């Protein structure tokens, strides 16, 4: 039976070759201790199957080899699943290379068949010449095949080494990610402990201390894990030692405030809190954690870059080996089969191009002329667009200043010229700090270099509050707005644009409004009145300072919640006030009530309140705004009048009332 002409026999041969490659690989793997490249014996099996049986058996051998490797060799063994990215990449590369080898082997087979045909034809004409030609062809074919196999073997070996390096880089990347995640959890645990402390300080309820009570043990385990992870990094070990010390100090500070709250009350605990010692400790912890995270991010980037380099090397090795082998075999095959055809074709093309050279030159000249016209049109459109943009920037009401990446001024519109006091032609190319000088009007401190900050951060940055521009003539002009990066089509920062405007009138209006509010507050205090707002949607109440003289509360302890408000109110008045609020919200829109406030010393003050509901477009109540005032003296007068009337009614004597003259 002719193996080359029987499809089933060729596939059976491919199956036997793959099985033999698998057994040889298992035996060599035991001898090499597991360090043998995964696919080293399967490449020859695929190439042999394709050389003898053709492209079909070669592809069949590639498929069977991939399945055997996936099921019996790659983890998890006994399953067709792939555990890691590097294994998946290696399997995909092997499959692609197997297809490539099958195609190359098919080219080689066809070249041999063509050589056999050439030999038969030559024998009919000249045996000596045919023998010499066949000898040269055989040398070329066999040398091309041998060199191709050597190149592929070298590429496979190098690829296996690179894949192991990729796996190691993946492992180190995961290590850095775990460290970063654990550092974030450490800060989160400290925040939870601090939150529990604050809840307990404010309420005095022990249930708020649960996060704080679990924090010490959790933090200790977290730090121990981090130290184990960073055992090979001296700098990180030093940072973790500093974090460990600061965490102990922070836990001690939390414990101190909690014990003070238990033994001496909230004011004593607040005295410790207001020293900002705890905040400084947290700031130091955050700084060290940020440094550690930055270090891990740097290592992560380095390891990712190393992994990418190794992956690139793997791909380069395979591509280089495959391309070189393909070029060798293709060159031999084409040399044998197509050399004469290429020469004939080349001569015909030369004659054709020589005969039609003038036509080609004229056509090319016409193409260049059209391209030049298109280019000129594009330049004109770009010029018009730039001119339109410049006119727009000159015409807008805000001041606009632009710089390059070195912070040197490239554009200044007329509004900016007026505010800064510099004409554009004098400042082009100057550092922006020489022209755009700012300070804080409250602290008198010089403003920061906002352009440098935008260039560094690559995002929009707003000017600080109370910023004033120092003009060339010494004027201080209050300004506000922002600076933004100018980015090209690739997203790279090519400069900064500052947009700002004079807010002198706005600042004056704000100051006048503040003074008006202060005068209103003073008037309310002098008349023993107060204002209140109830945000119905958020259920939040706000009061003016005068409320404390009406309700007998203190500003530092009274937050104005509904619970506190009704706790101060006389119990007999609460239902009536609630009913008045409900009527105002649900129907009338007007709130009117009188109630008694019980002061801490037990005295009673009578309060009257009036307000009006504001509604949204759908008619839903959203805000109650009102005023309240003390009517105790009026109530006392009414009660005295009532008692006097009762005395008159119950007396048997005649009582004469006389108006004073």
Secondary structure by P-SEA (a helix, b strand, c coil): ccccccaaaaaaaaaaaaaaaaaaaaaaaaaacccccccaaaaaaaaaaaaaccaaaaaaaaaaaaaaaaccccccccccccccaaaaaaaaaaaaaaaaaaaaaaaaaaaaaaaaaaaaaaaaccaaaaaaaaaaaaaaaaaaaaaaaaaaaaaaaaaaaaaaaaaaaaaaaaaaaaaaaaaaaaaaaaaaaaaaaaaaaacccccccccccccaaaaaaaaaaaaaaacccaaaaaaaaaaaaaaaaaaaaaaaaaaaaacccaaaaaaaaacaaaaaaaaaaaaaaaaaaaaaaaaaaaaaaaaaaaaaaaaaaaaaaaaaaaaaaaaaaaaaccaaaaaaaaaaaaaaaaaaaaaaaaaaaaaaaaaaaaaaaaaaaaaaaaaaaaaaaacccbbbbbbccccccccccaaaaaaaccccccccccccccccccccccccccccaaaaaaaaacbbbbbccccccccccbbbbbbccbbbbbbcccccccbbbbbbbbaaaaaaaaaaaaaaaaaaaaaaaaacbbbbcccccccbbbbccccccccccccccccccaaaaaaaccccaaaaaaaaaaaaaccccbbbbbbbbbcccbbbbbbbbbbbbbbccccccccccbbbbbaaaaaaaaaaaaaaaaaaaaccbbbbbbccc
